[in-house]
Amino acid sequence: MTDDIPTIEPLDIVVPPGAEGERIDRLLANTLPDRSRSFLKRLIEDGCLNLADDRGGTIIEPSYRVKPGERFLLRIPASVDAEPQGENIPLDVVFEDDDLIVINKPPGLVVHPAPGNLTGTLVNALIAHCGDSLKGIGGVRRPGIVHRLDKDTSGLMVSAKTGPAHEGLTRQFSDHSIERAYAAFVWGMPSPGQGTIEGNIGRSPRNRKKMAVLAQGGKAALTNYRTEAAYAAGAASLVECRLETGRTHQIRVHMAHIGHAVIGDPVYGGGSTRARLSQLSSEASEMIAGLGRQALHARLLGFEHPLTGEFQQFEAALPDDLDALAQILQKSGTL
């Protein structure tokens, strides 16, 4: 949560005797009976809860187990309009009918409102585009949304326009029957050239703001990858990743886990180090330095239409920035 969002005076909460080991979201719900647990859980995930001792730090995991005598400061945002308002934000519509809409999301567009991004989101754009038909579908703050892409990941998304469509699409995402393929430019050349990455994903024990592959806990995650091109004697590669699950930051975490982080990833990429850049042309190095986002694009989306039962598949070409990156890397030679 950013400091420029107006808040009510922070609440000072102390772990009472006998509550040690309890989940923090449950403790807050018991302490603040006028607030729902789901509301408090969302505040935690949005970074509104801080430790009030010398350690400081932000708690963003609702399942955090409290310790005896711990003190927390909970910042509750001041009241804002309960419903996002429509905004005239251009949309690249790939397909639309009475039940759903498929868009090609540009990088930099946040999917739904949250503290720090209350306006200018895909939801605001969809409300303006679809009108009142979205009201009441999937919740007030995320009407029609059945999945999301990270702010700086581009590509295909589907959103529901009716209740039955929302239920049908949500069910397909839950049972992992949605077909999703991403283009990822990564550091190095995976070996073998294709394979499957399996590893439970959950909050990193070292940095709770990041996800990580965990030896214990987390949620099962599976990514199939296939190397499509290798550049500059294997200094970088274009990899197709197909998801069989949909965990937070899954591709970014899994590719980094096998030593081939997504180029430009500010969280999991490890940075554009001198060793990495030295293997590329100066033109490619400059392009990557100015990319400003992870080189990840959702290029294929396939699903069964929730009302007609027809299987539909959509593709989106690389956006201009990643297409330019591909062309520059090709000049360095391919394998």
Number of C-alpha atoms within 10 A of each C-alpha: 18 11 8 8 13 14 14 11 12 15 12 13 18 18 20 14 9 9 15 16 13 15 16 26 24 19 20 21 17 13 14 13 9 8 12 14 18 13 12 22 20 16 22 24 16 18 19 23 25 20 17 17 11 6 8 11 13 20 20 21 21 20 14 14 15 19 18 13 13 14 17 23 19 23 20 19 16 10 9 9 7 8 14 21 15 20 17 12 14 11 15 12 13 15 12 14 9 11 18 20 18 19 20 23 26 18 21 14 16 23 22 21 18 16 17 12 14 17 18 19 21 25 26 25 22 25 21 17 17 15 12 11 17 24 19 14 20 19 12 13 19 21 26 28 24 21 13 17 19 15 17 19 21 27 25 28 24 24 24 28 27 19 17 14 21 22 16 18 24 20 15 17 17 13 10 14 16 21 18 23 22 22 25 27 27 28 26 21 21 22 10 10 13 15 14 15 16 13 21 18 24 25 18 14 11 9 9 15 15 15 23 25 22 16 10 10 11 17 14 15 21 20 20 17 24 17 21 15 19 25 23 18 15 17 20 26 27 24 25 21 25 20 21 18 19 20 18 18 17 22 25 24 24 27 23 20 15 11 15 23 26 31 26 23 21 13 16 21 21 16 15 17 9 9 9 14 18 12 17 22 15 11 14 21 20 12 17 20 15 11 16 15 20 27 24 29 28 25 22 19 20 17 19 17 17 20 12 8 10 10 10 11 14 18 16 17 15 18 16 9 16 22 12 14 19 18 11 18 25 16 14 17 13 15 12
